[in-house]
Amino acid sequence: MSTVDLVDYDEAVRRFDPVIGIEVHVELGTRTKMFDAAPQTFGAEPNTAVTPVSLGLPGALPVVNGTAVEYAIRIGLALNCQIAETCRFARKNYFYPDVPKNFQTSQYDEPIAFDGHLDVELEDGTVFRVEIERAHMEEDAGKNTHVGGSTGRIQGAEYSLVDYNRAGIPLVEIVTRPIVGAGERAPEVARAYVQTLRDIFRALEVSEARMERGNVRADVNVSLRPTPESPLGTRTETKNVNSFRSVERAVRYEISRQAAVLDEQGTVIQETRHWHEDTGITTSGRVKSDAEDYRYFPEPDLVPVAPSREWVEEIRANLPELPAARRRRLQAEWGYSDPEMRDVINAGAVELIEATVAAGSSPAAARKWWMGELARTAKTQEVELAELPITPAQIGQLQQLVDAGRINDKLARQVLEGVLAGEGDPEQVVVARGLEVVSDDGPLLEAIDAALAAQPDIAEKIRSGNLGPVGAIIGSVMKATRGQADAGRVRELVLERVNG
């Protein structure tokens, strides 16, 4: 795999205006496929979830999945799109082994949803509007597996296998208009846009939206032009990028690569490109086809889809609370400042804190644990917060132990360590490690007397009204009790002891 010299990113965006466009495919979570009764499965034995329709056998006729149409309308409404009064399917003709019919049933000039927009919030709170050109229904292709070779791609493979279980799974493809004006923040806008879409899919319950499974895939288009007033440059399309981080990295790389090509008086080729997660680069795929190359024509075996206005309004009325509105509501309920809420959102902790509050913790305590000790642990281990081996319910239990006075904050951190180490729930860790606060005055008085005897001048200072040295006695008692004393109670007992 060859590498190319790149222009420094900051230099590239100083001298060129980047324009991006993103096509996002989401697999819909229906029970069956888009045009036949084959079940949707993940991880099934190859070629077991198929019917004559999804195999493209002669004479097999498609039937539209009504639930998939409803899900597509949900997505369109959530993206502020207009919903077509009538739309139709088309045949997108191309030959590839994972498309058994030699065409993909998609939508071309009559999508189900069009002319929308999505407001995307960046990490610093800036809101950037992305214009949506269309959202249309189609079916997924099968999956090729290339065996042999070092890259997992067809080049250098000994042979290839095709699994048609995925062929025919319903998709919605969401296509943006050219995203202009993002400038140096184009990679960040791309990442935030895909992440916002993923959150919407989950809120709508139209897909599991698991990027690692390919439920959500992004094709990222990038082009450069000399100035914002110049015509659009030639774009490349990096295919099937399936993580937020990779979307951002792919945009950055293509901007730097294309700037290098233009600096050398070269020509950017309109092509598809492959993203390589391990090396962080893109490589050439194939020259990009234009729409006319696919010879679109209306699908003769399917009637037009004409969702009634009453049905569309019923779907609109039953849409769930969308992520942006939900975050605003939660911020108001929790009393977080704008910077505090942004930190929570950027850390991916909204759902974790919400569940922790539901488990009995105050919003302030929930944020303290997730954004403090746990965030530091996640950073050290280089994992996401949600991947830590602890649940919101366990954090709720931990805070309840603190609120009940059974442990203090210092002991709570030790309990947290035990839960993360797999020692059980907070209650079990407290019992097993003997971490409960000492509430019996007897042991506390013994520790106080020992501390006063070791420092006899302190008692006299306290009697004379100098309360500063009380802290030294409290420190000695805390040390003697391994931090398990109630510092407030120790202070009371010290003053009582000294003053007789």
C-alpha positions in Angstrom: 0.0 0.0 0.0 1.6 3.2 -1.1 1.6 6.4 0.8 1.7 10.0 -0.4 3.1 13.2 0.8 0.5 15.3 2.5 0.0 19.0 3.0 -0.2 19.9 6.7 -3.9 20.1 7.6 -3.8 23.6 8.9 -1.9 24.8 5.8 -4.4 22.9 3.6 -7.5 24.6 5.1 -5.7 28.0 5.0 -5.3 27.8 1.3 -8.3 25.8 0.2 -12.0 25.8 1.0 -13.2 22.3 1.9 -16.7 21.1 0.9 -18.0 17.9 2.2 -21.1 15.8 1.6 -22.2 12.7 3.5 -24.3 9.7 2.5 -25.4 7.7 5.5 -27.0 4.3 5.2 -29.0 2.9 8.1 -30.2 -0.7 8.3 -33.8 -0.7 9.5 -34.7 -3.0 12.4 -37.7 -4.7 10.8 -38.4 -8.4 11.3 -38.1 -9.2 7.6 -36.4 -7.9 4.6 -37.4 -5.0 2.4 -39.2 -7.0 -0.3 -39.7 -10.5 1.0 -40.4 -12.5 4.1 -36.8 -13.7 4.8 -35.9 -12.9 8.4 -33.4 -10.3 9.4 -30.6 -12.0 11.3 -27.1 -11.2 12.4 -24.5 -13.8 12.7 -26.6 -16.6 11.1 -25.0 -19.3 9.0 -24.2 -17.9 5.6 -27.1 -18.1 3.0 -29.7 -19.4 5.5 -31.8 -16.2 5.8 -32.8 -16.1 2.1 -35.8 -16.6 -0.2 -36.1 -16.7 -4.0 -36.7 -12.9 -3.9 -33.5 -12.1 -2.0 -31.6 -14.5 -4.3 -33.0 -12.9 -7.4 -34.4 -16.1 -8.8 -36.5 -15.9 -12.0 -40.2 -15.3 -11.4 -39.8 -14.2 -7.8 -41.8 -11.0 -7.2 -41.2 -8.4 -4.5 -43.7 -7.0 -2.0 -42.9 -3.8 -0.1 -42.4 -4.1 3.7 -44.9 -1.7 5.2 -43.0 -1.3 8.5 -39.9 -0.2 6.6 -42.0 2.5 4.9 -43.2 3.7 8.3 -39.6 3.8 9.6 -38.5 5.7 6.6 -41.2 8.3 7.2 -40.2 8.5 10.8 -36.7 9.3 9.8 -37.8 11.8 7.2 -40.0 13.7 9.8 -37.2 13.7 12.3 -34.9 15.3 9.7 -37.5 18.1 9.0 -38.1 16.7 5.5 -41.1 16.9 3.3 -42.8 13.5 2.9 -43.8 12.6 -0.7 -47.4 12.2 -1.4 -46.4 9.5 -3.9 -43.0 8.0 -4.7 -41.7 4.9 -6.5 -38.9 2.4 -6.6 -36.4 2.2 -9.4 -33.9 -0.3 -10.6 -30.2 0.7 -10.2 -28.4 -1.5 -12.7 -24.9 -2.8 -12.0 -23.2 -6.1 -11.9 -21.5 -7.3 -8.7 -21.5 -10.7 -7.2 -23.2 -9.5 -4.0 -26.2 -8.2 -6.0 -27.8 -11.4 -7.2 -30.5 -9.6 -9.4 -27.8 -7.6 -11.2 -29.7 -4.5 -10.0 -30.5 -2.9 -6.7 -34.1 -1.9 -5.9 -33.7 1.7 -4.7 -35.4 5.1 -5.2 -34.0 7.6 -7.7 -35.9 10.6 -8.8 -38.9 10.1 -6.4 -37.6 9.6 -2.9 -40.0 9.2 0.0 -38.5 12.2 1.9 -36.7 15.3 0.7 -35.7 19.0 1.4 -34.8 18.7 5.1 -32.2 19.9 7.5 -30.5 18.8 10.8 -29.0 21.2 13.3 -25.7 19.7 14.7 -24.1 20.8 17.9 -20.3 20.8 18.0 -18.3 20.2 21.1 -18.0 23.9 22.0 -21.7 24.4 21.7 -21.7 25.9 18.2 -24.7 24.8 16.1 -24.1 24.0 12.5 -27.1 23.4 10.1 -26.7 20.5 7.6 -29.1 20.6 4.6 -30.6 17.3 3.7 -31.3 16.7 0.0 -33.2 13.4 0.3 -33.8 10.3 2.3 -34.8 7.3 0.2 -35.5 3.6 0.7 -33.5 0.8 -0.8 -32.3 -2.7 -0.1 -28.8 -3.8 1.1 -26.5 -5.9 -0.9 -25.0 -9.2 0.2 -21.6 -9.5 1.8 -18.4 -10.6 0.0 -15.6 -12.2 1.9 -12.2 -12.3 0.2 -10.1 -15.1 1.5 -6.3 -15.1 1.3 -4.1 -12.1 0.9 -3.2 -9.6 3.6 -5.8 -6.8 3.3 -9.1 -8.7 3.2 -9.8 -7.0 -0.1 -10.3 -8.7 -3.5 -6.8 -7.6 -4.7 -4.5 -10.5 -3.8 -7.2 -12.8 -2.5 -7.1 -16.5 -3.4 -10.9 -16.7 -3.8 -14.1 -15.0 -2.7 -17.3 -16.1 -0.9 -20.7 -14.4 -1.0 -23.3 -14.5 1.8 -26.7 -13.3 0.7 -28.2 -13.1 4.3 -27.8 -9.3 4.1 -29.2 -9.0 0.6 -32.5 -7.3 0.7 -32.3 -5.9 4.2 -34.2 -2.6 4.2 -32.1 0.6 4.2 -32.7 4.3 4.3 -30.0 6.4 2.6 -29.8 10.0 3.8 -28.0 12.3 1.4 -26.8 15.8 2.3 -26.5 18.8 0.0 -22.9 20.1 -0.2 -21.9 21.2 3.3 -20.2 24.5 2.8 -18.9 27.1 5.3 -17.4 24.6 7.7 -13.8 25.5 6.9 -11.3 24.0 9.2 -14.1 22.4 11.2 -15.3 20.3 8.4 -14.0 17.0 10.0 -15.6 17.9 13.3 -18.9 18.8 11.5 -18.8 15.4 9.7 -18.3 13.5 12.9 -21.0 15.4 14.8 -23.5 15.0 12.0 -23.1 11.2 11.8 -23.2 10.9 15.6 -26.4 13.0 15.7 -28.0 10.8 13.1 -27.1 7.7 15.1 -28.7 9.1 18.2 -31.8 10.0 16.2 -32.1 6.4 14.8 -31.9 5.0 18.3 -34.4 7.5 19.7 -36.9 6.6 16.9 -36.3 2.9 17.5 -35.9 2.3 13.8 -32.5 0.6 14.1 -30.0 -0.7 16.7 -27.7 1.7 14.9 -24.6 -0.2 15.9 -21.8 1.1 13.7 -19.5 -1.8 14.6 -22.0 -4.2 13.1 -22.5 -2.0 10.0 -26.0 -1.0 11.0 -24.9 2.6 10.2 -22.4 3.3 7.4 -21.2 6.6 6.1 -19.8 7.5 2.6 -17.8 10.7 3.0 -17.4 13.0 0.0 -14.6 15.7 0.1 -13.6 18.3 -2.5 -11.4 21.4 -2.3 -11.8 24.8 -4.1 -9.6 27.8 -4.0 -12.1 30.1 -2.4 -15.7 29.9 -1.1 -16.8 31.8 -4.2 -15.2 29.3 -6.6 -17.1 26.4 -8.3 -17.1 23.1 -6.5 -14.0 21.0 -6.9 -13.8 17.4 -8.0 -15.0 15.1 -5.1 -13.8 11.8 -3.9 -16.1 9.4 -2.0 -14.6 7.4 0.9 -16.9 4.3 1.2 -18.3 2.5 4.3 -16.7 4.4 7.1 -18.1 2.9 10.3 -17.0 4.9 13.3 -17.3 8.5 14.3 -13.6 8.8 14.8 -12.9 7.4 11.4 -15.3 9.8 9.7 -13.4 12.7 11.2 -10.0 11.2 10.3 -11.1 10.3 6.8 -12.1 13.9 6.1 -8.9 15.3 7.5 -6.8 12.9 5.4 -8.6 13.6 2.2 -8.3 17.4 2.7 -4.5 17.0 3.2 -4.1 14.5 0.3 -6.1 16.5 -2.2 -4.2 19.7 -1.3 -1.0 17.8 -2.0 -2.4 16.7 -5.4 -3.4 20.2 -6.3 -0.1 21.7 -5.1 1.7 19.5 -7.6 -0.6 20.7 -10.4 -2.3 17.3 -10.5 -5.9 16.5 -11.0 -8.2 15.1 -8.3 -9.9 12.0 -9.8 -13.6 11.5 -9.1 -13.5 8.1 -7.6 -14.4 5.9 -4.6 -11.8 5.4 -2.0 -11.2 2.8 0.8 -10.6 3.9 4.4 -7.8 2.0 6.2 -8.4 2.1 10.0 -5.0 0.7 10.8 -2.9 3.3 8.9 -5.4 6.2 8.8 -5.2 6.7 5.1 -7.5 6.3 2.0 -6.6 4.4 -1.1 -8.1 4.4 -4.6 -11.0 2.1 -5.3 -12.7 2.7 -8.7 -13.6 5.6 -10.9 -16.9 7.0 -9.5 -20.0 6.2 -11.6 -22.5 9.0 -12.3 -26.3 8.4 -12.1 -26.6 7.8 -15.9 -24.1 4.9 -15.6 -26.6 3.0 -13.5 -29.4 3.2 -16.2 -32.1 3.9 -13.6 -35.6 3.1 -14.7 -38.9 2.6 -12.7 -39.3 -0.8 -11.0 -42.1 -2.5 -13.0 -42.9 -5.1 -10.3 -43.8 -2.6 -7.6 -46.6 -0.1 -7.5 -45.9 3.5 -6.3 -45.9 4.1 -2.5 -48.5 6.8 -1.6 -48.6 7.4 2.2 -51.8 9.2 3.1 -51.5 12.6 4.8 -53.5 11.2 7.7 -51.0 8.4 8.2 -48.0 10.8 8.0 -49.6 13.1 10.6 -50.3 10.2 12.9 -46.7 9.1 12.6 -45.6 12.7 13.3 -47.8 12.9 16.4 -46.3 9.7 17.8 -42.6 10.6 17.3 -40.6 10.2 20.5 -38.7 13.0 22.1 -35.7 13.6 19.9 -32.1 13.7 21.4 -31.6 17.5 21.2 -34.9 18.3 22.9 -34.3 15.6 25.4 -30.9 17.0 26.3 -32.4 20.4 26.8 -35.1 19.0 29.1 -32.6 17.0 31.1 -30.3 20.0 31.5 -33.1 22.0 32.9 -34.2 19.2 35.3 -30.6 18.6 36.5 -29.7 22.2 36.9 -26.4 21.9 34.9 -24.8 24.9 33.4 -24.1 25.0 29.6 -20.4 24.1 30.0 -21.3 21.2 32.4 -23.9 19.8 30.0 -21.6 20.1 27.0 -18.9 18.1 29.0 -21.5 15.5 29.8 -22.6 15.3 26.1 -19.1 15.2 24.8 -18.2 12.4 27.2 -21.2 10.3 26.1 -22.5 10.3 29.6 -26.1 11.6 29.2 -27.8 8.2 29.3 -25.5 7.0 32.1 -26.3 10.0 34.3 -30.0 9.8 33.5 -30.0 6.1 34.6 -28.0 6.9 37.7 -30.5 9.6 38.7 -33.3 7.1 38.1 -31.4 4.7 40.5 -31.7 7.2 43.3 -28.7 9.5 43.0 -28.9 13.3 42.8 -27.9 14.9 39.4 -24.9 16.6 41.1 -23.7 13.3 42.6 -24.2 11.4 39.4 -22.2 13.9 37.4 -19.5 13.9 40.1 -18.9 10.2 39.8 -19.2 9.8 36.0 -17.3 12.9 35.1 -14.7 12.6 37.9 -13.3 9.2 39.0 -14.9 7.2 36.3 -14.0 9.6 33.4 -10.3 9.5 34.6 -10.4 5.7 34.8 -11.9 5.5 31.3 -9.2 7.8 29.9 -6.5 5.8 31.6 -7.8 2.5 30.2 -8.6 4.2 26.8 -12.2 3.0 26.7 -15.6 4.7 26.5 -17.4 5.5 29.8 -20.1 3.0 28.9 -17.5 0.2 28.5 -16.4 0.4 32.1 -17.5 -2.6 34.2 -19.9 -0.7 36.4 -23.6 0.2 35.9 -25.6 3.3 36.7 -27.5 1.2 39.3 -24.3 0.5 41.1 -23.4 4.2 41.1 -26.8 4.9 42.5 -26.2 2.3 45.3 -22.8 3.8 46.0 -24.2 7.3 46.5 -27.0 6.0 48.7 -24.4 4.5 51.0 -22.7 7.9 51.1 -26.1 9.7 51.7 -26.9 7.3 54.6 -23.5 8.1 56.3 -22.3 4.5 56.0 -19.3 5.5 54.0 -17.7 8.9 53.2 -16.3 10.1 49.9 -12.9 8.8 50.6 -14.2 5.3 51.4 -16.6 5.6 48.4 -13.6 5.8 46.1 -12.2 2.6 47.5 -15.6 1.0 47.1 -15.6 2.2 43.5 -12.2 0.5 42.9 -13.7 -2.7 44.3 -16.7 -2.7 42.0 -14.5 -1.9 38.9 -12.3 -4.8 40.0 -15.3 -7.2 39.9 -15.7 -7.6 43.6 -19.5 -7.2 43.4 -22.0 -4.5 44.1 -21.1 -1.6 46.4 -22.8 -3.2 49.5 -20.8 -6.4 48.9 -17.5 -4.4 48.6 -18.2 -2.4 51.8 -18.8 -5.6 53.8 -15.9 -7.6 52.2 -13.4 -4.9 52.7 -14.7 -3.7 56.0 -15.1 -0.1 54.8 -18.1 1.1 56.7 -17.8 4.3 58.7 -17.1 3.8 62.4 -20.2 5.2 64.1 -19.6 3.8 67.6 -18.2 6.6 69.9 -16.2 4.1 71.9 -13.5 3.3 69.3 -13.5 7.0 68.3 -12.9 8.2 71.9 -10.0 5.7 72.2 -8.4 7.0 69.1 -9.0 10.6 70.2 -7.4 10.0 73.7 -4.4 8.4 72.0 -3.9 11.3 69.7 -4.3 13.9 72.5 -1.8 12.0 74.7 0.7 12.0 71.9 0.3 15.8 71.4 -0.5 17.2 74.9 0.1 20.8 73.9 -2.8 20.7 71.5 -5.4 20.3 74.2 -4.3 23.5 75.9 -4.4 25.4 72.7 -7.9 24.2 72.1 -9.0 25.2 75.6 -7.6 28.7 75.0 -9.9 29.1 72.0 -7.5 28.2 69.2 -9.4 25.6 67.2 -6.9 25.3 64.4 -5.1 22.3 66.0 -8.3 20.3 66.1 -7.6 19.3 62.5 -4.4 17.5 63.6 -6.3 15.4 66.1 -8.9 14.6 63.5 -6.2 13.6 61.0 -4.6 11.2 63.6 -8.0 9.6 64.3 -8.8 9.2 60.6 -5.4 7.5 60.1 -6.0 5.3 63.1 -9.4 4.2 61.7 -8.2 3.9 58.1 -10.3 6.8 57.0 -13.5 5.1 58.4 -14.3 7.7 61.0 -17.0 10.4 60.5 -14.8 13.6 60.6 -17.7 15.7 61.8 -18.4 13.4 64.7 -14.7 13.2 65.6 -14.6 17.0 65.8 -17.6 17.1 68.2 -16.0 14.4 70.4 -12.6 16.2 70.5 -14.2 19.4 71.7 -16.2 17.6 74.3 -13.2 15.7 75.5 -10.9 18.7 75.7 -13.5 21.0 77.4 -14.5 18.4 79.9 
